[in-house]
Amino acid sequence: MASRHGDTSGTSRRWLLWLLLLLMAAGVIAAVGWYQLFREEPQRFDSVEAYYLYGSIGAEQEEGIPYWIWRVLPDVFPQHLPGEGGYAALGVLWEDGEATPAGFSKKTIGFPRIAINCAACHTASYRTAEDAERQLVPTGPHQTFDPQAYLSFLGDAANDPDFTAATLLAAIEEETELSWLDRLLYRFLIIPRTRDGLQAQAARFTWTEERPRWGPGRIDPFNPVKFHPDLLALDPAEDDTIGNSDIMPLWAMDEQQGFALHWDGLNDSLTEVVLSGAIGDGARPDSLPVDDLAELEAYLLTKRPPPYPFLDDLDDELAAEGEAVFQQTCAGCHGLEGTRTGTVIPQTEVGTDRHRLEMWTAEAAERYNAYAEEYPWDFNAFVKTDGYVAKPLTGIWLRAPYLHNGSVPTLEDLLQPADARPERFYRGYDVYHPERMGFIHDGEAAERDGFLYDTTEPGNSNQGHEGEAFGTQLDDDDKTALIEYLKTL
């Protein structure tokens, strides 16, 4: 009996030992898996402006792409880019010494991931001549980046038969050294999951194929939110609206406190605009860095645009005459003290293209206000309006092309009757014209580097903002003086 009892006790101890070893092994595997796939490393920046340009807004978890896959895609799939130069062909702005272009955040969540942030669209650039150094302006409206072309490139690459672990790993190991465990994870998990995710993203954007292209410096900012199944979940098959809009500047937001925001005034809370912007760029409620975004909001209040780069040639006397013209003709809607500045002007009055206005619906506003209600920062300020906001003109020189859809290349053209404005011109070339108040939009260089904008396409109309109330009936001398004054804003 004692012997049988001893055998039973020994067997039990062996089972307990094996169980303990299995639990320890499972714990080690779980810890390694967490470290390799989910650990989150904080980002550190020397300034809030550096964070604005390169920091995370919470998009890496949901929409992030493994950095090293992203890094080699242009080398592996150059045929899917619109030109040479890698991501530069899409108009991104890449500063020397940076791991990513401006507006792209590199963050480690298990492994390095990359996602866009606000600066991807809201960083301007300009050159005073073709051979001059390019100047970057954080919070300005991007002139060269084509977000739709970027999405198309990612989708085309993911749907290419060569998007395989073998092909991508070979390219990645030309750039960096991976551990044996990293190679296994990339081969069997990270690369296949990335391919599937990018293919799913491409499928979500098939609705764009039936509508006019955005082109550089423009985006349809809210239809992607409306049609995303995890956001407002509206059906693009039942909604053929076109929201193509010129990218807006984010500088000097202290001047717009209490104003209607976005082109059509669909929200008047800067906090909600910042948070919903992060969600539109790929963040989700549980990944939003709310405190960091509050710092960004404070930064937007105080950031100022650069002065007009040709001020040394300014005619001060002419500018003073132009200020008088501005006060008489424009200040009521665009002066900082104007009674209509920051308010929604009915579309029937201003006469500009209706498509952006029709894109945002009462149902969309209601759904966004109901989104993330369980969070303390939930939305309640989204509304449907009947027109477009009269904006203050701070930094107006760098906001070309003009009108909400970017359909008028220069201020000189905007002061002409609509039928005298260019019907077609090139966008995306960031060399500035010193006299016309806008970027060079015709000629060989603009054609080479630009995107042909056609005002006859739906959503692209350059009509409206004309008549006595809008300055198009001023005489030529007054127009010249007014433009001289606007250079000083």
C-alpha positions in Angstrom: 0.0 0.0 0.0 2.8 2.4 0.9 4.5 1.8 -2.4 1.3 2.5 -4.4 0.8 5.7 -2.3 4.4 6.8 -3.1 3.9 6.1 -6.8 0.7 8.2 -6.8 2.4 11.1 -5.0 5.4 11.0 -7.4 3.1 11.0 -10.4 1.1 14.0 -9.0 4.3 15.9 -8.4 5.4 15.2 -11.9 2.1 16.4 -13.3 2.3 19.5 -11.1 5.8 20.1 -12.3 4.8 19.8 -16.0 1.8 22.1 -15.4 4.1 24.6 -13.8 6.5 24.4 -16.7 3.7 24.8 -19.2 2.4 27.8 -17.4 5.8 29.4 -17.2 6.3 28.7 -20.9 2.9 30.2 -21.7 3.8 33.2 -19.6 7.1 33.6 -21.4 5.4 33.3 -24.8 2.8 35.8 -23.8 5.4 38.3 -22.6 7.5 37.9 -25.7 4.4 38.3 -27.9 3.3 41.4 -26.0 6.8 42.9 -26.3 7.1 42.1 -30.0 3.6 43.1 -31.0 2.0 45.4 -28.5 4.4 47.2 -26.2 4.1 51.0 -26.6 7.1 53.2 -26.5 6.6 56.9 -25.8 7.6 59.5 -28.3 9.8 62.4 -27.2 10.0 65.8 -29.0 11.9 69.0 -28.2 9.0 71.2 -29.0 5.2 71.1 -29.7 5.9 72.1 -33.3 8.1 69.0 -33.7 5.2 67.0 -32.2 2.8 68.6 -34.6 5.0 67.6 -37.5 6.0 64.1 -36.5 4.0 63.0 -33.4 1.3 60.5 -33.0 -2.4 61.4 -33.0 -3.4 57.9 -32.1 -3.7 56.4 -35.6 -1.0 53.8 -35.5 -3.0 51.1 -33.7 -5.8 51.1 -36.2 -4.4 52.5 -39.4 -0.6 52.3 -38.9 1.6 50.5 -41.4 4.7 48.6 -40.3 7.4 51.2 -40.8 9.9 49.0 -42.6 7.2 47.7 -45.0 6.1 51.3 -45.7 9.8 52.3 -46.2 10.5 49.8 -49.0 7.2 50.0 -50.9 8.4 52.6 -53.4 11.5 50.5 -54.1 9.5 47.3 -54.6 6.5 48.9 -56.5 7.8 52.0 -58.4 5.4 51.2 -61.2 2.4 52.1 -59.0 3.8 55.6 -58.3 2.9 58.6 -60.6 6.6 59.5 -61.1 10.1 59.0 -59.9 11.6 59.8 -56.5 9.7 57.4 -54.2 7.2 59.1 -51.9 8.3 62.5 -53.3 6.3 61.6 -56.4 3.2 62.0 -54.2 4.1 65.5 -53.0 5.2 64.7 -49.5 7.7 67.1 -47.8 10.7 65.2 -46.4 13.2 67.2 -44.3 16.8 66.1 -44.2 17.7 63.9 -41.3 14.1 62.9 -40.5 12.9 59.3 -40.5 9.5 60.2 -42.1 8.1 63.1 -44.2 6.4 65.9 -42.4 2.9 64.8 -41.3 3.9 61.1 -40.8 4.4 59.7 -37.3 6.8 56.8 -36.6 5.8 55.1 -33.3 6.7 51.7 -31.8 3.7 49.6 -30.8 5.4 46.2 -30.6 7.3 47.1 -33.8 7.8 50.5 -35.6 4.7 51.7 -37.3 3.9 54.8 -39.4 0.7 56.7 -39.7 -0.3 60.2 -40.9 -1.1 63.1 -38.5 -2.6 66.5 -39.0 0.5 67.9 -40.6 0.2 65.5 -43.5 -2.3 67.9 -45.0 -1.7 71.0 -43.0 1.9 71.8 -43.8 2.5 74.3 -46.6 5.5 74.8 -48.7 6.6 77.5 -51.1 9.6 78.6 -53.2 10.4 82.1 -54.4 12.0 80.7 -57.5 12.4 77.2 -59.0 16.0 77.0 -57.8 15.2 78.6 -54.4 15.2 76.6 -51.2 11.8 75.1 -50.4 10.3 76.6 -47.2 8.1 74.5 -45.0 5.2 76.2 -43.0 3.6 74.0 -40.3 -0.2 74.6 -40.0 -0.3 75.9 -43.6 -2.4 74.3 -46.4 -0.4 71.7 -48.2 0.0 72.5 -51.9 1.8 69.4 -53.2 0.7 66.3 -51.3 -2.0 64.2 -53.0 -3.7 62.1 -50.4 -5.8 60.2 -52.9 -2.7 59.3 -54.9 -1.1 58.1 -51.7 -4.1 55.9 -50.8 -4.1 54.5 -54.4 -0.4 53.7 -54.2 -0.9 51.7 -51.0 -3.8 49.8 -52.4 -2.2 49.1 -55.8 0.9 47.8 -54.0 -1.1 45.6 -51.6 -3.0 44.1 -54.6 0.2 43.4 -56.6 1.1 39.7 -56.7 4.6 40.6 -55.6 3.4 41.8 -52.2 4.8 38.7 -50.6 6.8 38.0 -47.5 9.8 36.8 -49.6 9.9 40.0 -51.8 9.3 42.4 -48.9 11.7 40.8 -46.5 14.5 40.9 -49.0 13.9 44.6 -49.5 13.6 45.3 -45.8 16.9 43.5 -45.0 18.6 45.9 -47.5 17.5 48.7 -45.2 17.8 47.3 -41.7 18.8 44.2 -39.8 16.0 42.0 -38.4 16.4 39.5 -35.6 15.4 35.9 -36.3 12.3 36.4 -34.3 11.4 39.6 -36.2 11.9 37.7 -39.5 9.5 35.0 -38.4 6.9 37.6 -37.3 7.2 39.6 -40.5 7.1 36.5 -42.7 4.1 34.8 -41.1 2.1 37.6 -39.4 3.1 41.2 -40.0 3.4 41.2 -43.8 0.2 39.1 -44.4 -1.8 41.2 -42.0 -0.5 44.4 -43.6 -1.4 43.1 -47.1 -4.9 42.3 -45.9 -5.4 45.6 -44.1 -4.2 47.7 -47.1 -6.5 45.7 -49.4 -9.4 46.3 -47.1 -8.6 50.0 -47.0 -8.5 50.1 -50.8 -11.9 48.4 -51.0 -13.3 51.1 -48.6 -12.2 53.8 -51.0 -13.6 52.4 -54.3 -16.3 55.0 -54.2 -13.6 57.6 -55.1 -13.2 56.0 -58.5 -16.6 57.3 -59.7 -15.9 60.9 -58.6 -13.5 63.7 -59.6 -10.0 63.3 -58.4 -8.9 65.3 -55.4 -5.5 66.3 -56.7 -2.6 67.8 -54.7 -3.6 70.2 -52.0 -7.2 69.0 -51.8 -9.1 66.3 -50.0 -12.7 65.0 -49.5 -12.4 65.3 -45.7 -15.8 63.9 -44.5 -17.0 61.3 -47.0 -14.3 58.9 -45.8 -15.7 59.4 -42.3 -19.3 59.1 -43.4 -18.6 55.8 -45.3 -16.3 54.1 -42.9 -18.1 51.1 -41.3 -16.6 51.8 -37.9 -17.4 55.5 -37.9 -20.7 56.9 -39.4 -21.4 53.8 -41.5 -23.4 55.5 -44.3 -23.6 53.7 -47.6 -21.6 55.3 -50.5 -23.9 53.4 -52.9 -26.8 55.6 -51.7 -24.8 58.8 -51.4 -23.1 60.2 -54.5 -22.0 63.5 -53.0 -18.7 65.1 -53.7 -16.8 66.8 -50.9 -13.6 67.7 -52.7 -12.2 70.7 -50.8 -9.1 72.8 -50.7 -7.0 72.1 -47.6 -7.4 74.9 -45.0 -4.7 76.5 -42.8 -4.7 75.9 -39.1 -2.7 78.9 -38.0 -4.0 81.8 -35.9 -6.9 79.9 -34.6 -7.2 82.4 -31.7 -8.7 84.8 -34.3 -11.4 82.2 -35.0 -12.6 81.4 -31.5 -16.4 81.3 -31.5 -16.4 81.3 -35.3 -18.0 78.6 -37.4 -15.2 76.3 -38.5 -14.5 74.1 -41.6 -15.5 75.5 -45.0 -19.2 75.1 -44.3 -19.2 75.8 -40.6 -20.3 72.3 -39.6 -18.7 72.7 -36.1 -17.7 75.7 -34.0 -15.7 73.9 -31.4 -11.9 73.9 -32.0 -11.6 71.0 -29.5 -14.1 68.9 -31.4 -12.4 69.9 -34.7 -9.0 68.7 -33.4 -10.4 65.4 -31.9 -12.6 64.6 -34.9 -9.7 65.4 -37.2 -7.6 62.7 -35.4 -10.4 60.2 -35.8 -10.7 61.1 -39.5 -7.0 60.4 -39.8 -7.3 56.9 -38.3 -7.4 57.2 -34.5 -10.2 55.6 -32.5 -11.7 56.7 -29.2 -9.6 54.3 -27.1 -6.3 55.4 -28.8 -6.8 59.2 -28.9 -4.0 61.0 -27.0 -6.4 63.6 -25.6 -3.9 65.5 -23.5 -1.4 65.7 -26.4 -4.1 66.9 -28.7 -4.9 69.6 -26.2 -1.3 70.8 -26.5 -1.7 70.8 -30.3 -4.9 72.9 -29.9 -3.0 75.5 -27.8 -0.3 75.5 -30.5 -2.8 76.3 -33.2 -4.1 79.3 -31.3 -0.7 81.0 -31.3 1.0 79.8 -34.5 1.3 82.6 -37.1 1.9 82.4 -40.9 5.1 83.7 -42.3 5.1 87.2 -43.9 4.7 87.6 -47.6 8.2 86.7 -49.0 8.5 89.7 -51.3 7.7 92.4 -48.8 10.9 94.3 -49.6 9.2 95.2 -52.9 6.0 96.3 -51.3 4.6 99.7 -52.3 3.6 101.1 -48.9 1.6 104.0 -50.4 -0.3 101.7 -52.7 -0.9 99.2 -49.9 -2.4 102.1 -47.8 -4.8 102.8 -50.7 -5.6 99.1 -50.8 -6.5 99.1 -47.1 -9.1 101.7 -47.7 -10.6 99.6 -50.5 -10.5 96.5 -48.2 -12.3 98.3 -45.4 -15.0 99.5 -47.8 -15.4 96.3 -49.9 -14.2 93.3 -47.9 -13.9 93.9 -44.2 -17.5 93.2 -43.3 -17.0 89.5 -44.1 -13.2 89.1 -43.9 -11.9 91.7 -41.4 -11.3 90.5 -37.9 -14.0 92.9 -36.6 -16.4 92.3 -39.5 -20.0 91.7 -38.5 -20.2 88.6 -40.8 -16.7 87.4 -40.4 -16.7 83.8 -39.1 -20.4 83.3 -40.0 -22.0 81.1 -42.6 -22.9 83.0 -45.7 -25.8 81.3 -47.5 -24.7 79.6 -50.7 -27.5 81.3 -52.6 -25.7 84.6 -51.7 -22.1 83.7 -52.4 -22.9 81.5 -55.4 -20.0 79.1 -55.2 -20.1 75.4 -56.0 -22.7 73.5 -54.0 -21.2 70.1 -53.9 -19.1 70.5 -50.7 -22.2 71.9 -48.9 -24.4 69.0 -50.1 -21.8 66.4 -49.0 -22.5 67.2 -45.3 -26.0 66.1 -44.2 -28.1 66.4 -41.1 -27.9 62.6 -40.7 -24.1 62.8 -40.8 -24.1 65.5 -38.1 -26.5 63.5 -36.0 -24.3 60.4 -36.2 -21.1 62.2 -35.4 -22.7 63.8 -32.4 -23.7 60.3 -31.2 -20.2 58.8 -31.8 -18.3 57.8 -28.7 -20.9 59.1 -26.3 -19.4 57.1 -23.5 -16.2 59.2 -23.6 -15.9 62.5 -21.6 -14.9 64.3 -24.8 -17.9 63.2 -26.9 -19.2 65.4 -29.7 -22.2 67.6 -29.6 -21.4 70.6 -31.9 -21.8 69.1 -35.4 -24.5 70.8 -37.4 -25.8 71.1 -41.0 -25.6 74.6 -42.5 -26.7 76.3 -45.7 -23.6 78.0 -46.9 -19.9 78.7 -46.6 -17.9 80.5 -43.8 -16.5 84.0 -44.4 -13.0 83.5 -43.2 -10.5 86.1 -41.9 -7.7 86.6 -44.4 -4.6 86.1 -42.2 -1.8 84.7 -44.3 -4.0 84.9 -47.4 -1.0 85.0 -49.7 -0.2 81.4 -48.9 -3.7 80.1 -49.1 -3.9 79.9 -52.9 -5.6 78.5 -54.9 -8.8 80.2 -53.6 -12.4 79.4 -52.8 -13.5 76.4 -50.8 -12.7 74.0 -53.6 -9.4 75.6 -54.7 -10.8 76.5 -58.1 -9.3 79.9 -58.6 -5.5 80.0 -58.9 -4.7 83.6 -57.8 -6.2 86.5 -56.0 -5.8 88.4 -59.3 -8.1 85.9 -60.9 -10.6 85.9 -57.9 -11.1 89.6 -58.5 -12.2 88.9 -62.1 -15.8 87.9 -63.1 -16.2 84.1 -63.0 -16.3 83.8 -66.8 -12.8 85.5 -67.0 -11.2 83.1 -64.5 -9.0 80.2 -65.8 -11.1 77.2 -66.8 -8.1 74.8 -66.5 -4.8 75.3 -64.6 -2.2 73.3 -62.8 -2.1 72.7 -59.1 0.7 71.3 -57.0 3.7 73.4 -58.2 4.9 75.4 -55.2 6.8 78.2 -56.9 5.1 81.5 -56.0 4.3 84.3 -58.4 5.4 87.6 -56.8 2.7 89.8 -58.5 -0.4 87.7 -58.9 -0.8 86.5 -55.3 -0.8 82.8 -56.1 1.4 79.9 -57.2 2.6 79.6 -60.8 -0.1 77.5 -62.4 0.7 77.4 -66.1 3.8 76.9 -68.3 6.2 74.0 -68.7 7.3 73.7 -65.1 3.7 73.8 -63.7 2.6 71.2 -66.3 5.6 69.0 -65.5 5.0 69.0 -61.7 1.4 69.8 -61.4 -2.1 68.3 -61.6 -4.5 69.6 -64.3 -7.5 71.1 -62.5 -10.6 71.3 -64.6 -13.3 73.6 -63.4 -16.0 72.0 -65.6 -15.9 68.8 -63.5 -18.5 68.3 -60.8 -17.4 70.0 -57.5 -14.7 72.0 -59.3 -16.7 75.1 -60.4 -15.0 78.5 -60.1 -18.3 80.3 -60.2 -19.5 82.7 -57.5 -17.9 85.3 -55.2 -18.5 87.9 -57.9 -20.3 91.2 -58.1 -20.1 94.5 -56.3 -20.1 92.9 -52.9 -17.2 90.7 -53.8 -14.8 93.2 -55.5 -15.0 91.9 -59.0 -16.5 95.2 -60.2 -13.7 97.4 -58.8 -11.6 99.3 -61.4 -8.1 98.0 -62.2 -6.4 100.5 -60.0 -8.4 99.6 -56.9 -7.8 95.9 -57.6 -4.1 96.5 -57.8 -4.1 98.5 -54.6 -6.2 95.9 -52.8 -3.8 93.1 -53.8 -0.9 95.1 -52.5 -2.6 95.5 -49.1 -3.6 91.8 -48.9 0.1 91.0 -49.2 0.5 92.5 -45.7 -2.0 90.3 -43.9 
